[in-house]
């Protein structure tokens, strides 16, 4: 059976905590660093804002262990059980760089356990976490990744993704379409560097989402995220990369995000794409309609009984064996190895 161990390290005077999962047998093992999405999402990919504790981060770690792959997943300093203590210490300090520092700390902690083969460590980031994994892969690191999995990466600026999400939600309520011009006006003010100043007539839930981008605890991260997309740096990645977008994702879209990402990666044999048709934003199997998903509390992501999408897991493991070569031991990109595995640009649905 796989073994789980709690690990901790310090970053800028703040304790960070994570979970190391190691497979049976003698290591060192190939390993994956799991990076959660935005907000207070914890190491298991659960959030106090969403019902349920059945997070995909934990499920991925368990599935990887069964395949002989170690993993580490960690709480960002503003998430998990220490969030209430840590957030006041982070006011005005949250940024893309601070999240990159957290990821780098997790990689060092993983390598320091002796469980992982340092030449066979892969980064897997979900949603906003995909941006942090990409920044790590395209920067100068003492412990470089052997490959990366970008799971539900935004192919549009976060501003456009947010507006699309709010438009989908507004379509489910009476009079919702009339609120979108007011939302766009607030977004335009923010893009111009001014306060959003959302219209008082907007629903409280919408005003809360917009205001979160101006909360002192989220700055300067929120302004950096507002204009960034994965396309901005995808063309600079040189290691094997798998871009994964689920066909049931109501936040990141196969066409609206996948299309620009495929264009950004044109001519890059190290970048592969897969679009599993029944996977949602956190790569659970989900056969509901977008309207049904949007109408359920927390989109039903972490409810008991939900499970990883089998095709998504199969794609990731096959990519690790093939294009990335992590499981076979050929951990660096081989110039003769095809980068488009069976799931390439033509796989878009």
C-alpha positions as a Python dict, from the first residue, in 0.01 Angstrom:
ca = {
    (1, 'X'): (0, 0, 0),
    (2, 'X'): (105, 360, -57),
    (3, 'X'): (228, 557, 242),
    (4, 'X'): (136, 919, 322),
    (5, 'X'): (358, 1145, 530),
    (6, 'X'): (316, 1504, 642),
    (7, 'X'): (605, 1731, 546),
    (8, 'X'): (676, 2092, 636),
    (9, 'X'): (922, 2366, 551),
    (10, 'X'): (957, 2738, 607),
    (11, 'X'): (921, 3016, 351),
    (12, 'X'): (984, 3378, 447),
    (13, 'X'): (920, 3302, 812),
    (14, 'X'): (590, 3123, 745),
    (15, 'X'): (545, 2748, 789),
    (16, 'X'): (425, 2557, 485),
    (17, 'X'): (277, 2209, 503),
    (18, 'X'): (212, 1933, 252),
    (19, 'X'): (150, 1563, 207),
    (20, 'X'): (404, 1328, 55),
    (21, 'X'): (267, 1004, -91),
    (22, 'X'): (511, 729, -180),
    (23, 'X'): (433, 402, -359),
    (24, 'X'): (526, 59, -236),
    (25, 'X'): (877, -59, -308),
    (26, 'X'): (1223, 87, -309),
    (27, 'X'): (1273, 436, -444),
    (28, 'X'): (1367, 680, -560),
    (29, 'X'): (1049, 712, -766),
    (30, 'X'): (933, 937, -1045),
    (31, 'X'): (726, 1208, -879),
    (32, 'X'): (461, 1472, -941),
    (33, 'X'): (420, 1807, -765),
    (34, 'X'): (47, 1888, -754),
    (35, 'X'): (-37, 2260, -759),
    (36, 'X'): (-390, 2370, -668),
    (37, 'X'): (-601, 2634, -837),
    (38, 'X'): (-696, 2984, -728),
    (39, 'X'): (-826, 3123, -403),
    (40, 'X'): (-818, 2934, -74),
    (41, 'X'): (-797, 2596, -251),
    (42, 'X'): (-596, 2360, -31),
    (43, 'X'): (-357, 2075, -100),
    (44, 'X'): (-643, 1832, -168),
    (45, 'X'): (-802, 2083, -411),
    (46, 'X'): (-1083, 2156, -166),
    (47, 'X'): (-1199, 2503, -67),
    (48, 'X'): (-1403, 2646, 220),
    (49, 'X'): (-1603, 2822, -52),
    (50, 'X'): (-1715, 2491, -204),
    (51, 'X'): (-1906, 2206, -39),
    (52, 'X'): (-1748, 1863, -11),
    (53, 'X'): (-1406, 1726, 85),
    (54, 'X'): (-1354, 1481, -201),
    (55, 'X'): (-1082, 1682, -372),
    (56, 'X'): (-911, 1584, -696),
    (57, 'X'): (-564, 1662, -560),
    (58, 'X'): (-585, 1380, -310),
    (59, 'X'): (-741, 1146, -567),
    (60, 'X'): (-463, 1216, -818),
    (61, 'X'): (-199, 1149, -551),
    (62, 'X'): (-357, 815, -465),
    (63, 'X'): (-391, 715, -833),
    (64, 'X'): (-29, 811, -906),
    (65, 'X'): (92, 601, -612),
    (66, 'X'): (-87, 299, -755),
    (67, 'X'): (105, 358, -1079),
    (68, 'X'): (440, 375, -897),
    (69, 'X'): (465, 755, -887),
    (70, 'X'): (536, 955, -572),
    (71, 'X'): (377, 1297, -520),
    (72, 'X'): (371, 1601, -301),
    (73, 'X'): (77, 1836, -264),
    (74, 'X'): (82, 2142, -42),
    (75, 'X'): (-127, 2414, 112),
    (76, 'X'): (-51, 2758, -22),
    (77, 'X'): (24, 2994, 264),
    (78, 'X'): (-320, 3156, 226),
    (79, 'X'): (-504, 2822, 225),
    (80, 'X'): (-546, 2524, 452),
    (81, 'X'): (-571, 2518, 830),
    (82, 'X'): (-309, 2792, 881),
    (83, 'X'): (-476, 3043, 647),
    (84, 'X'): (-632, 3256, 923),
    (85, 'X'): (-292, 3300, 1088),
    (86, 'X'): (-95, 3346, 766),
    (87, 'X'): (-315, 3585, 565),
    (88, 'X'): (-242, 3892, 784),
    (89, 'X'): (130, 3825, 734),
    (90, 'X'): (83, 3816, 357),
    (91, 'X'): (-108, 4142, 309),
    (92, 'X'): (33, 4315, 3),
    (93, 'X'): (281, 4031, -55),
    (94, 'X'): (75, 3786, -259),
    (95, 'X'): (199, 3782, -617),
    (96, 'X'): (282, 3547, -899),
    (97, 'X'): (638, 3543, -761),
    (98, 'X'): (521, 3450, -411),
    (99, 'X'): (329, 3153, -553),
    (100, 'X'): (633, 3054, -758),
    (101, 'X'): (840, 3066, -439),
    (102, 'X'): (588, 2832, -272),
    (103, 'X'): (612, 2587, -560),
    (104, 'X'): (992, 2599, -558),
    (105, 'X'): (984, 2526, -184),
    (106, 'X'): (761, 2224, -242),
    (107, 'X'): (998, 2087, -508),
    (108, 'X'): (1295, 2128, -272),
    (109, 'X'): (1100, 1961, 9),
    (110, 'X'): (1012, 1670, -219),
    (111, 'X'): (1369, 1625, -338),
    (112, 'X'): (1494, 1647, 21),
    (113, 'X'): (1291, 1344, 128),
    (114, 'X'): (1497, 1109, -89),
    (115, 'X'): (1172, 952, -212),
    (116, 'X'): (1178, 1122, -554),
    (117, 'X'): (1428, 1088, -835),
    (118, 'X'): (1529, 1455, -884),
    (119, 'X'): (1566, 1397, -1259),
    (120, 'X'): (1209, 1267, -1290),
    (121, 'X'): (993, 1530, -1121),
    (122, 'X'): (689, 1658, -1311),
    (123, 'X'): (477, 1961, -1225),
    (124, 'X'): (99, 1931, -1254),
    (125, 'X'): (-101, 2251, -1201),
    (126, 'X'): (-476, 2301, -1217),
    (127, 'X'): (-628, 2627, -1348),
    (128, 'X'): (-430, 2915, -1191),
    (129, 'X'): (-189, 2650, -1065),
    (130, 'X'): (-102, 2573, -1428),
    (131, 'X'): (37, 2927, -1460),
    (132, 'X'): (266, 2876, -1161),
    (133, 'X'): (388, 2544, -1300),
    (134, 'X'): (456, 2709, -1636),
    (135, 'X'): (647, 2995, -1470),
    (136, 'X'): (861, 2740, -1287),
    (137, 'X'): (930, 2547, -1607),
    (138, 'X'): (1030, 2855, -1806),
    (139, 'X'): (1250, 3003, -1533),
    (140, 'X'): (1596, 2913, -1408),
    (141, 'X'): (1560, 2647, -1137),
    (142, 'X'): (1812, 2441, -940),
    (143, 'X'): (1570, 2146, -967),
    (144, 'X'): (1411, 2172, -1313),
    (145, 'X'): (1101, 1976, -1403),
    (146, 'X'): (1130, 1680, -1640),
    (147, 'X'): (789, 1771, -1781),
    (148, 'X'): (471, 1958, -1695),
    (149, 'X'): (97, 1896, -1710),
    (150, 'X'): (-114, 2208, -1754),
    (151, 'X'): (-461, 2100, -1640),
    (152, 'X'): (-736, 2347, -1737),
    (153, 'X'): (-495, 2633, -1814),
    (154, 'X'): (-650, 2965, -1917),
    (155, 'X'): (-582, 3033, -2284),
    (156, 'X'): (-743, 3376, -2247),
    (157, 'X'): (-661, 3655, -2000),
    (158, 'X'): (-825, 3585, -1664),
    (159, 'X'): (-1046, 3890, -1721),
    (160, 'X'): (-1207, 3722, -2023),
    (161, 'X'): (-1243, 3389, -1841),
    (162, 'X'): (-1415, 3561, -1548),
    (163, 'X'): (-1658, 3750, -1770),
    (164, 'X'): (-1746, 3429, -1956),
    (165, 'X'): (-1813, 3250, -1625),
    (166, 'X'): (-2034, 3532, -1499),
    (167, 'X'): (-2221, 3539, -1829),
    (168, 'X'): (-2293, 3166, -1797),
    (169, 'X'): (-2415, 3210, -1440),
    (170, 'X'): (-2626, 3513, -1525),
    (171, 'X'): (-2801, 3319, -1799),
    (172, 'X'): (-2945, 3088, -1532),
    (173, 'X'): (-3133, 3361, -1341),
    (174, 'X'): (-3421, 3590, -1445),
    (175, 'X'): (-3292, 3923, -1572),
    (176, 'X'): (-2935, 3798, -1562),
    (177, 'X'): (-2849, 3912, -1913),
    (178, 'X'): (-2919, 4273, -1817),
    (179, 'X'): (-2651, 4270, -1551),
    (180, 'X'): (-2360, 4184, -1784),
    (181, 'X'): (-2313, 4538, -1926),
    (182, 'X'): (-2269, 4660, -1567),
    (183, 'X'): (-2018, 4382, -1501),
    (184, 'X'): (-1821, 4472, -1813),
    (185, 'X'): (-1815, 4839, -1714),
    (186, 'X'): (-1664, 4747, -1377),
    (187, 'X'): (-1408, 4523, -1551),
    (188, 'X'): (-1311, 4800, -1791),
    (189, 'X'): (-1249, 5038, -1502),
    (190, 'X'): (-1028, 4781, -1332),
    (191, 'X'): (-835, 4717, -1655),
    (192, 'X'): (-768, 5090, -1677),
    (193, 'X'): (-618, 5086, -1328),
    (194, 'X'): (-917, 5241, -1154),
    (195, 'X'): (-1143, 5097, -880),
    (196, 'X'): (-1410, 4860, -1010),
    (197, 'X'): (-1686, 5047, -830),
    (198, 'X'): (-1948, 4783, -925),
    (199, 'X'): (-2305, 4901, -974),
    (200, 'X'): (-2503, 4864, -646),
    (201, 'X'): (-2782, 4695, -843),
    (202, 'X'): (-2563, 4392, -918),
    (203, 'X'): (-2631, 4078, -709),
    (204, 'X'): (-2422, 4055, -393),
    (205, 'X'): (-2259, 3733, -517),
    (206, 'X'): (-2135, 3908, -832),
    (207, 'X'): (-2014, 4213, -641),
    (208, 'X'): (-1824, 3982, -407),
    (209, 'X'): (-1646, 3813, -699),
    (210, 'X'): (-1551, 4147, -854),
    (211, 'X'): (-1445, 4295, -522),
    (212, 'X'): (-1215, 4001, -454),
    (213, 'X'): (-981, 4135, -721),
    (214, 'X'): (-941, 4455, -517),
    (215, 'X'): (-909, 4301, -170),
    (216, 'X'): (-580, 4412, -11),
    (217, 'X'): (-502, 4051, 78),
    (218, 'X'): (-506, 3956, -292),
    (219, 'X'): (-289, 4236, -428),
    (220, 'X'): (-70, 4254, -632),
    (221, 'X'): (-153, 3899, -739),
    (222, 'X'): (-503, 3988, -861),
    (223, 'X'): (-382, 4260, -1096),
    (224, 'X'): (-110, 4034, -1237),
    (225, 'X'): (-360, 3756, -1295),
    (226, 'X'): (-617, 3987, -1453),
    (227, 'X'): (-424, 4023, -1776),
    (228, 'X'): (-229, 3695, -1792),
    (229, 'X'): (-297, 3380, -1990),
    (230, 'X'): (-100, 3061, -2048),
    (231, 'X'): (-39, 3174, -2407),
    (232, 'X'): (194, 3445, -2279),
    (233, 'X'): (473, 3201, -2197),
    (234, 'X'): (379, 2863, -2347),
    (235, 'X'): (607, 2920, -2645),
    (236, 'X'): (907, 2944, -2408),
    (237, 'X'): (870, 2599, -2255),
    (238, 'X'): (1129, 2349, -2378),
    (239, 'X'): (1040, 2035, -2184),
    (240, 'X'): (762, 1784, -2255),
    (241, 'X'): (427, 1950, -2186),
    (242, 'X'): (75, 1812, -2177),
    (243, 'X'): (-215, 2058, -2203),
    (244, 'X'): (-537, 1905, -2073),
    (245, 'X'): (-883, 2067, -2099),
    (246, 'X'): (-1201, 1879, -2015),
    (247, 'X'): (-1500, 1880, -2245),
    (248, 'X'): (-1730, 1940, -1945),
    (249, 'X'): (-1528, 2229, -1805),
    (250, 'X'): (-1756, 2531, -1754),
    (251, 'X'): (-1464, 2761, -1666),
    (252, 'X'): (-1191, 2681, -1920),
    (253, 'X'): (-1326, 2607, -2267),
    (254, 'X'): (-1195, 2357, -2522),
    (255, 'X'): (-1237, 2606, -2806),
    (256, 'X'): (-1207, 2951, -2644),
    (257, 'X'): (-899, 2853, -2442),
    (258, 'X'): (-774, 2544, -2621),
    (259, 'X'): (-774, 2713, -2962),
    (260, 'X'): (-538, 3000, -2867),
    (261, 'X'): (-315, 2758, -2679),
    (262, 'X'): (-282, 2534, -2984),
    (263, 'X'): (-193, 2836, -3195),
    (264, 'X'): (69, 2942, -2936),
    (265, 'X'): (221, 2593, -2946),
    (266, 'X'): (220, 2557, -3325),
    (267, 'X'): (539, 2391, -3441),
    (268, 'X'): (638, 2284, -3088),
    (269, 'X'): (684, 1903, -3087),
    (270, 'X'): (729, 1902, -2708),
    (271, 'X'): (369, 2019, -2646),
    (272, 'X'): (78, 1773, -2659),
    (273, 'X'): (-293, 1838, -2619),
    (274, 'X'): (-580, 1626, -2489),
    (275, 'X'): (-949, 1712, -2451),
    (276, 'X'): (-1118, 1429, -2255),
    (277, 'X'): (-1489, 1480, -2329),
    (278, 'X'): (-1638, 1394, -1988),
    (279, 'X'): (-1390, 1576, -1762),
    (280, 'X'): (-1486, 1888, -1569),
    (281, 'X'): (-1263, 2169, -1440),
    (282, 'X'): (-1104, 1954, -1169),
    (283, 'X'): (-1095, 1643, -1392),
    (284, 'X'): (-1377, 1456, -1228),
    (285, 'X'): (-1603, 1255, -1456),
    (286, 'X'): (-1910, 1472, -1516),
    (287, 'X'): (-2190, 1405, -1764),
    (288, 'X'): (-2418, 1693, -1661),
    (289, 'X'): (-2504, 1982, -1889),
    (290, 'X'): (-2331, 2320, -1830),
    (291, 'X'): (-2659, 2459, -1696),
    (292, 'X'): (-2687, 2173, -1447),
    (293, 'X'): (-2329, 2227, -1334),
    (294, 'X'): (-2374, 2602, -1293),
    (295, 'X'): (-2692, 2549, -1091),
    (296, 'X'): (-2531, 2312, -838),
    (297, 'X'): (-2358, 2441, -521),
    (298, 'X'): (-1986, 2471, -588),
    (299, 'X'): (-2048, 2309, -926),
    (300, 'X'): (-2058, 1978, -738),
    (301, 'X'): (-1682, 1939, -781),
    (302, 'X'): (-1598, 1781, -445),
    (303, 'X'): (-1917, 1606, -348),
    (304, 'X'): (-1892, 1255, -200),
    (305, 'X'): (-1894, 988, -469),
    (306, 'X'): (-1740, 1200, -742),
    (307, 'X'): (-1438, 1035, -903),
    (308, 'X'): (-1151, 1124, -1131),
    (309, 'X'): (-1233, 1108, -1500),
    (310, 'X'): (-1083, 773, -1611),
    (311, 'X'): (-983, 899, -1956),
    (312, 'X'): (-801, 1200, -1811),
    (313, 'X'): (-602, 980, -1576),
    (314, 'X'): (-523, 738, -1859),
    (315, 'X'): (-403, 1024, -2079),
    (316, 'X'): (-173, 1161, -1809),
    (317, 'X'): (-20, 821, -1728),
    (318, 'X'): (28, 736, -2097),
    (319, 'X'): (194, 1073, -2154),
    (320, 'X'): (426, 1016, -1858),
    (321, 'X'): (528, 682, -2011),
    (322, 'X'): (554, 816, -2365),
    (323, 'X'): (624, 1180, -2445),
    (324, 'X'): (766, 1267, -2104),
    (325, 'X'): (941, 933, -2055),
    (326, 'X'): (923, 983, -1680),
    (327, 'X'): (810, 632, -1594),
    (328, 'X'): (1057, 469, -1831),
    (329, 'X'): (1348, 672, -1696),
    (330, 'X'): (1405, 878, -2014),
    (331, 'X'): (1315, 1196, -1832),
    (332, 'X'): (1444, 1460, -2073),
    (333, 'X'): (1300, 1546, -2413),
    (334, 'X'): (1438, 1320, -2685),
    (335, 'X'): (1456, 1491, -3023),
    (336, 'X'): (1332, 1173, -3193),
    (337, 'X'): (1033, 1134, -2963),
    (338, 'X'): (704, 1263, -3110),
    (339, 'X'): (549, 1534, -2895),
    (340, 'X'): (192, 1487, -3006),
    (341, 'X'): (128, 1136, -2870),
    (342, 'X'): (-223, 1011, -2979),
    (343, 'X'): (-383, 1335, -2852),
    (344, 'X'): (-278, 1625, -3069),
    (345, 'X'): (-447, 1935, -3213),
    (346, 'X'): (-689, 1721, -3414),
    (347, 'X'): (-827, 1580, -3092),
    (348, 'X'): (-1020, 1899, -3013),
    (349, 'X'): (-1390, 1835, -2984),
}
